[in-house]
Amino acid sequence: MSLENASDEVKLAVDLIMLLESHQIPAQTVLAALEIVQRDYANKLKNVESGSQSPEK
């Protein structure tokens, strides 16, 4: 299956999965870290939407 035509989200997800699997990080650690990342990016998005931060940050 080619990722050539996949959405950016799918491409990023595949890259992250490959990176995490190559480092043999335990699933529980990955999920805990992803929760932190999700909160961080949700806050960034909220800040961008409120105009207090540029999208690149």
C-alpha positions as a Markdown table, in Angstrom:
| # | Residue | x | y | z |
|---|---|---|---|---|
| 1 | Met | 0.0 | 0.0 | 0.0 |
| 2 | Ser | 1.4 | 3.3 | -1.0 |
| 3 | Leu | 1.3 | 6.4 | 1.2 |
| 4 | Glu | 1.9 | 8.6 | -1.8 |
| 5 | Asn | -1.8 | 9.8 | -2.0 |
| 6 | Ala | -2.5 | 9.5 | 1.8 |
| 7 | Ser | -3.4 | 12.5 | 3.8 |
| 8 | Asp | -0.8 | 14.4 | 5.8 |
| 9 | Glu | -2.3 | 13.0 | 9.0 |
| 10 | Val | -1.9 | 9.4 | 7.8 |
| 11 | Lys | 1.7 | 10.0 | 6.7 |
| 12 | Leu | 2.6 | 11.5 | 10.0 |
| 13 | Ala | 0.9 | 8.7 | 11.9 |
| 14 | Val | 2.8 | 6.1 | 9.9 |
| 15 | Asp | 6.1 | 7.9 | 10.5 |
| 16 | Leu | 5.4 | 8.2 | 14.2 |
| 17 | Ile | 4.5 | 4.5 | 14.5 |
| 18 | Met | 7.6 | 3.5 | 12.7 |
| 19 | Leu | 9.8 | 5.7 | 14.9 |
| 20 | Leu | 8.2 | 4.5 | 18.1 |
| 21 | Glu | 8.4 | 0.8 | 17.1 |
| 22 | Ser | 12.0 | 1.2 | 16.0 |
| 23 | His | 12.9 | 2.4 | 19.4 |
| 24 | Gln | 10.8 | -0.4 | 21.1 |
| 25 | Ile | 9.1 | 2.0 | 23.4 |
| 26 | Pro | 6.4 | 0.3 | 25.5 |
| 27 | Ala | 2.8 | 1.0 | 24.5 |
| 28 | Gln | 1.9 | 2.5 | 27.8 |
| 29 | Thr | 4.7 | 5.0 | 27.6 |
| 30 | Val | 3.7 | 5.9 | 24.0 |
| 31 | Leu | 0.1 | 6.4 | 25.0 |
| 32 | Ala | 1.0 | 8.6 | 28.0 |
| 33 | Ala | 3.4 | 10.7 | 25.8 |
| 34 | Leu | 0.7 | 11.1 | 23.1 |
| 35 | Glu | -1.7 | 12.4 | 25.7 |
| 36 | Ile | 0.9 | 15.1 | 26.6 |
| 37 | Val | 1.4 | 15.9 | 23.0 |
| 38 | Gln | -2.3 | 16.1 | 22.3 |
| 39 | Arg | -2.8 | 18.5 | 25.2 |
| 40 | Asp | 0.1 | 20.6 | 24.1 |
| 41 | Tyr | -1.1 | 20.9 | 20.5 |
| 42 | Ala | -4.7 | 21.5 | 21.6 |
| 43 | Asn | -3.4 | 24.4 | 23.6 |
| 44 | Lys | -1.4 | 25.7 | 20.7 |
| 45 | Leu | -4.4 | 25.5 | 18.4 |
| 46 | Lys | -6.5 | 27.3 | 21.0 |
| 47 | Asn | -3.9 | 30.1 | 21.2 |
| 48 | Val | -3.7 | 30.3 | 17.4 |
| 49 | Glu | -7.5 | 30.5 | 17.1 |
| 50 | Ser | -7.6 | 33.3 | 19.7 |
| 51 | Gly | -4.9 | 35.2 | 17.9 |
| 52 | Ser | -2.3 | 35.1 | 20.6 |
| 53 | Gln | 0.2 | 33.0 | 18.8 |
| 54 | Ser | 1.4 | 32.4 | 15.2 |
| 55 | Pro | 0.6 | 28.9 | 13.7 |
| 56 | Glu | 4.2 | 28.0 | 13.3 |
| 57 | Lys | 4.9 | 27.9 | 17.1 |
